[in-house]
Amino acid sequence: MAKRIEALLAAMKQAGLGHMLIQKPKNMRYLTGYTGEGCLLVSETSVIILTDFRYVEQASIQAPGVQVIRYDAAHPRLGEIRQQLVNAGAHKLAVEEDAVTVEAYREMLRSLSGIELTAAGGLVERLRIVKDEDEIECIAKACRISCEAFDKMLGVMKPGMTEREIQLELDYTMLRLGAEGLAFDTIAAAGVNGSLPHAIPSDHVVREGEMLTLDFGALYGGYCSDMTRTVAFGRISDDLKSIYDTVLEAQLASLDKVAPGVVCSEVDRTAREIIDRRYPGAFGHSLGHGVGLDIHEQPGLNSRDQRALTPGHIVTVEPGVYLPGVGGCRIEDTVAITEDGFRNLVNAPKELIHL
Ligand SMILES: [Mn+2]
């Protein structure tokens, strides 16, 4: 953890920042291991977790070596922060501008008068883009849990079940296999609901001739997995089969493109060209996103991200086709970029499975 604080201090120095207040829980966890509430004040000379009675002991256990200051009604949080800044002779405080509400900002202006507030959001997120070995192992384990759960679901799912029953069974299976929680709300979309990329599982009863898209992830060690598979129930129409084949072709072609040094937008374009040729406009979201402590991180496999893939990046590759009134399909893997290519953390079959 000390390494991560050092990396942040180097980034702060480069940005001309002496003190930074970190309020995003995932950023606090990344920097110190602490998972409770409160905030983290970082400077060259001190690293302090500020929290209330409920978390004081937890903070000292999870973040040994980090100073813990307790705030309460008599010693409010901002007063304690102000005291630290005054003691250090600091006149400027960097905050995560994407984590501060207008109300909180006004309160900061009042309680920290004389101290300039400056926006430094994104500094920790930028460090989080490249994962170390431990992080990759957590994500790989979360992916193994999801894959095993999917494998078990293949023996459970059958026509007559509702999307919601399938969702509940899948969630329960992941938790039973060791997931600490779900990375996000599971998507189970069958038949015409498949055209909704983020469908909410409903009481729709799955019938023969329908495809079902399952998008789900487990949490392990605080890290997320993310995978999607689409399966068929009984015989499906040639139209649906053609949707599936196109998405699979796009997914395999874009995976082929993934390597260190390759620009993110290039990978997105590879999948998009294949799909747009047959289904113009039917693939309206980006190809993929980074995965880590958050389910959506940087970099983005989209048309705007011009960064090059780098060893330690972990991204999803998830093309889809969505046709309102007809249905849809998405196939998603999560891959870790390595020195010489990538490691696919999702090990589940991709040829169309008929149940
Ligand atoms: Mn995803």
Boltz pocket constraint, residues with backbone or C-beta under 6 A from the ligand:
constraints:
  - pocket:
      binder: B
      contacts: [[A, 226], [A, 227], [A, 295], [A, 316], [A, 318], [A, 332]]
      max_distance: 6.0
